[in-house]
Amino acid sequence: GLISLAGLDDLTNDELLAHASAVGEVIPLFGFYLQPAVGGRPLDVDFWRRFASLESVVAIKVAPFSRYRTLDVARAVLETGREKDVVLYTGNDDSIVFDLLSRYRLGGRQVSIAGGLLGQWAVGTARAVEQLESIKTWRAAGTIPAEALVLAQEITDLNAALFDAANNFAGCIAGIHEVLRRQGLLAGTWCLDPEERLSSGQLEEIDRVLRAYPHLLDDGLVGESLDAWLS
């Protein structure tokens, strides 16, 4: 089960790990390092080292939106020697391509991020599958083409608008909904929280990135398939 420690800000590492251990007695654990801007909390490398040591842990979604904190998780998994047992997935929508291309090496051990659990991939999903396959090919070859770096920046720019980075991610869900609304997959941009909506200026930013990066979206596929999907 995906275990997030959001909302447990007052607990110590020992208390958090006791909580995780208790859950792990019932189901395998899929850790979730959520960024503080949307409800997560900073967790140090000692926490992740001890978390990765739990036999019930099978994977971790790394989504702190921080290179330093992402490295903490990779380092912790390597230092515990569980890189073959604990699968890493990126949730860093601001650094998708770089995360997927990276290989973390420490003391003769190494680990790579296997895939992603990403809000960004709720749109342009077919393109994301193609991108992931290309990234796996580049990584296996040990050669990263210049186009990979261009793709990385394009996806980050697209995500900044959809996730409303300019307003500390206040409109991140509504931004994704707006793209799905334009494609006919949603009737509106409503969220469970009625106060959660597009931020001032976000719509214009979404207009900009959709014009700039049509190749990152699935408008053609959605247009061809929408009637069948909704019938």
N, C-alpha and C positions, 0 to 999 in steps of 0.2 A: 504494500500500500504506500501511496505517496504521502510522506509525513512532513508537514510544514511546522516550523516552530514559531510562526507568526503569532503574536498575541501573548507570548510567554516571556515578555521582556524582563520581568523581575526575577526569573529563575537563573540560578547559577549553572555552570557547565555540568556539575555533578547532578543537579536536579533535572536538567534537560536530558542527560544521558540515561538517567533512571527511567524517565518517561519513555524515551525511545526504546530502551531495553524491554520495558513492559509490553509495549505494542509489538515488539519483535518476537515475543513469545507466542503471539497469536498468528501474525502474518509476516511474510518477508518485507523488509523495509526498503523503500525507495526515497532516499533523502532529498530534500528540496531546500536549496539555499536561495531564499527570496530577497530581492533588493529592498533596502529600508524605505525607499520612496513610496512603495506600494504595500507596506505593512510588514516587511521582514525585519530582521535584526542582524547586526554584525556578529559573526561567530569566528573565533580565532582558530589558528591552526591546531592548537591542542585539542579543541573540541572535535574538529574533523578527524584528527588522528585517532582519537578514542572512538568516535562514531564509526569510522571505517573498520575498526577492529572488531566491532560487533558481528558475530557470525550470521546474524539475521539480515545484515545489510547486503543488498545485491546490486544497487545502483544509486547514483546521486545525480539530481538535476542541479547544475551549477548556474545560478542566475542572479549573482550579486551585482551585475553591471559594473564590475571593477576587475581590472587585470590582476591587481594584487590579491584580491580575495579569491579569484578563480585559481590563481597559482597556489594559494593555501590549500585548496581542496585537492588539486593534483599532487602536490607535495605530500599531503597527509596519506593519500592512498598509496603512493610509492614508498613512503617510510614505513608503512605497516606491512608492506609486501603483499598487498591484496589487489594489485593491479589486474590480475587475471580473474578475480572473483567479483570485483565491484566495477560495474560499467558506468562510465561518465557520459552524461548528455548535457549539451549546452541549452541554457535558457536565456543566454545573454543576447537578446535581440539586437543590441547595439554592436555586436561583434561576431555575428554568425559565421561568416566565412573564415575569419582568422582562427576562431575556436576550432572549427572542423579541420582546418589545415594543420593545426599545431600538433607537435609531438613533444611531450614533457619527459625529460630525461634526468635521472638523479641516481648517482651511485651505481651505474650499470643497469638500472631498471628504467623502463619507459612505459608511458601510457598515452593513449590518444583518446579524444572525445569521439564516441561512436556515432552519435546522431544528435538530433535536437528535439526538444519539446518546447515549441515556440509559438507565441501568439501571432507573430509575423506570418507564420506558415498557415494561418487560417485563411489568408488570401494568397493568390498566386501559388496554390498548392502543387499543381502539376509542374510548374516551373521549379518549385523548390525540390521536387523529386529529381528532376533533371540536374539541377545544380549540385545536389548531394552526390549523385553518381559521378559527375565530373570531378568533384572534390576528392572522392575516394580514389579515382583513377590518378589524379595528380599526386596525391599523398603516397600511393603505392609506388609510383614511378620515382619518387624522391625529387621531383622537379616541379616547381611552382611557376606557371607561366604568368606573364605580366597581366593577362586578362583576368586572372584570379583576383589581383589587387584592385583592378577597376570594378569588378563585380562586388567586391567587399564594400567599397565606398558607396556604390549605387544602392545596395540593399540597406546600408546604414542610413543613408539620406532618406530613402523611402520610409524606413521604420521611424525615423525621427518625427516625420509628419503624422503617420498613423498613430503612433504611441504618444504624441503630444509631449515630446521631450522638452520643448520650450516652456511648458507649464508644469514641469515636474510630474509628467505622466498623468495628469488629472483626467485627460480625455482618451486614455489608451484603449479602453473597450469601445467607446463610442466611435473612435477613429476606424477601428476594424469594421464595426457595424456599418459605417458610412460606405465603405467600399463594397461590402456585401449588398447593401441597399441599392447602390447604383447598378450592380449586376443583376438585380431582381431576385436575389436569394433571401433578402429580408424586406419586410414591409416598412421598417423604420429603424432608427438608431437607438431605440429605448433600451435602458439597462434596468437591472433589478432595483438599483438605487435610483429613484426618480431625479435626484440631484446630479447624477453623473451624466454629463452630456459633453458635446464638443466645446472646446474652449474658444475664447475670442481669438480669431486669426487662424485657427486650426483648419477650417474649411478651405481657406485660400492656400494653405500649405499643402493640403491633400490635392487640390486642383493642380498645383505646381508639379508635385512628384508623379502624379498619374500621367501628366503630359510628358514629363521627362523620361519616364521609365516604363513605357507600355510593354516592353519585352519581359518585365518581371511579373506580369499579371496574366491571368487566365481568361481575359474577356472573351476571346474567340471561342474557347472550349465551353465556357459557361453559356454563351449565347446559343451555341449549337445544341447544347444538352439540357437547357433549362426546362423546356416543356416536358421532356421525358422524366426529368428528375422530380418535377412537381406534380406530375399526373397521378 
